[in-house]
């Protein structure tokens, strides 16, 4: 599992994909933090962390769609299924 994680992480950061999503997450988090803190009038970061998980609902499926699309072209699932799928 550690080797798969290392391979996927290296795949994301050898190209532009990982950096673009990282920059988008930092940009969105910074703007969201600024808006929440200015509207509330306090520097309570708890609200930001609790509501920032919404962005992960958007980013995680986008990243996993890329992995699933690459795997469907290579057909690695044939080794993991004991019976062929019709």
Secondary structure, DSSP 4 states (H G I P E B T S, - for coil): -HHHHHHHHHHHHHSSHHHHHHHHHHHHHHHHHHHHHHHHTS--THHHHHHTHHHHHHHHHHHHHHHHHHHHHHTTHHHH-SS---
